[in-house]
Amino acid sequence: MKKIYSVFAILIVAVLVLTACGPKAGSTAIKVGEVTDMGGVDDKSFNALGWKGVTDAEEQLGIEGKYLESTQQSDYAKNLQQMISEEMDLIVTVGYLLGIDTASAATANPDQKFAIIDYAFPDCWPGAVVGTDCGSDVDLANVRGLMFQTDQAAFLAGYLAAGMTQTGKVGTFGGIQIPTVTIFMKGYEAGVKYYNQNHGTSVEVVGWNDATGEGLFTGNFTSTDDGRSFATSLAQEDVDIIMPVAGPVGLGSAAYCQESGECLIIGVDADWYDTAPEYRSVELTSVIKRVDVGVFKTIEDVVNGAFTGGTVTYTIADGGVDLGPFHDFDSQVSAELKAEIEQAKQDLVAGTLTVDGILAGQ
């Protein structure tokens, strides 16, 4: 009898443990919705990374995820309203272009939680009209802005490019001239300048000048034809390493580099070696932005009842941004250059080296 009682006791304890760990009977899973920008959820860039954060939360936290794709700017407000009507526990919006619509929806629905990638509130400036020029002139307690200091990782990419170029010219271009794009280009330029400073070289950056705020932009994040034509033009100027900051547009550049053999590509956001494996032969490295981690951690806070508004900025110190592996080009990057890049990374983490400081000539 004692053995029978012992077996029953073990079974009861096991049931109690499983009940405590699993969802309660009749409970409803946390619902999370993502509203993409016009790049779409499979853009192999930050829309896809945002969605990865949601799907990771589905697997690890038991939430329910859904996305709505925007094909034009007028879809933003409509898709947000659709998510609100479906009573999502958290709505994740992707990108700078959704800033005003996200703020309008959050202001009208103060009990609805939002997270927005690459944006933060307040975002207004003197004379700006709320709802037209900007989203909000005050903090929004129900919105968490997820920001990424990508200039730090792009700095390392610029240093690498300057150390690897055979022509003495490296290039970059953006999709649309907005801060979340130009921050990459700014860091890239600073990294090249730092290399020149350390080595007495004169590697030139084509496509961005932070002092004047002028650069090359396709005007969109979707046309691979534009990516191809911009890469063609840069190659004609003897640029042999290109960092496109334009989402799927950059894949057109990678295709040109692969077909022509005239250039190498530095990817952005995700590790292109994984997301665009067809172009591995020309992918030197990638500037990685861990959007998925930011989204996952925000969902985790919602699940745990710890969500707060405000801004969370991910940096090179916490791994939120980083320079990706060199993969197939690893053997071509000298040990000396690798060591210099690692030292620059540690100096960025320590704050003894800054992007702004290099650009200011310090």
C-alpha positions, 0 to 999 in steps of 0.5 A: 500500500505504501508503494501505491500511495507513493506513486499517487503522491508523485503523480499529484506533485507532477500534475501540480508542477505542470499546472503551475508552469502551463497556461491556466484552464480557460486562460487566453493567450497574450495576443501580439500583432505586427504592422509592417512598413511597405517592405513587408514581413519577408523583407529579409530586414527589420520587418522580418526581424520584428516578426522573428521576435514575435514568432520566438515569443510564440514558441517560448512564451506561448503567445499568439502572433499575427501580422498585417502588411502595409503596401502603401502609407495609407495602410498604416492607420487602417492596419493599426485600427484593425489590430486595435479592433482585434484587442491585441495585448501589444501592437508592434509597428515597424519603422520611422514611417509609422511614427505619426500613425502610431502616436495617433493610435496610442493617444486615442487608445491610452489602454492599448500597449504599443512598441515601435521599432526605430522610433521614440517619443516625443518626436516634435520640434518647435513649430511642428504640428502634432499629427501632421509633422510629428507624432507627439510632443509629450511622452506616451506611457503606452508606447515603448520606442525600440532604438538601436545605436547602429552607428557603432556597428557601422563604424566597425564596418567602415573600418573593415571596408577601409582596411579591405578596399583595393581601390581606395574607395568604399561606398554606401547609399540609403533607401529614404533619407531618414535618421534610422538610415543615415545613422548607418551611413554616419557610422560607416563614414566615421569608421573609414575616417578612423582607419585613415587616422590610424594608418595615414591613408586616404580611403574615400567614402562615396555616397554620404557626407555627414558634414553636409548631410548629403548622400545617395538615396534611392527614395524607396526600400523595395526596388532591387532594380534601383539597388542594381543601378546604384551599385553599377554607378558606384562601381563606375567610380571605382568603389569596390565595397558597398554598404546599402542601407535600403532593405530589399533594395540592397539585394539588387546591389548584391546581385550586381556585385556577384555578376560583375565581380567588381564589388563586395557587399556589407549587409545591414540589419540581419546577417545577410549570409543567413538571409540572402545566402544566394549572394554569399560569394560577395558578402564581406560581413553585415551590420547586425541590428537585433530587432528580434531581441528588442521585440521579444523582450518587450513581449516578455515584459507584457507577459510578465506584467512589466511593460513600460513606455519610454525608450529602450536603446540597444547598443554595442555594449549589450549586443543589440548591435554588432558587426557580423562574422566575416564568413567566407572572407574570414581568411582574407581579413588579416589578423592585424585588422581583426585585432584593430576592429576588436580594439575599436569595439572595446573602445566604443563599449568603454566610451573612449571612442565615439562616432561623433568624436571621430567625425568632429576630428577628435 
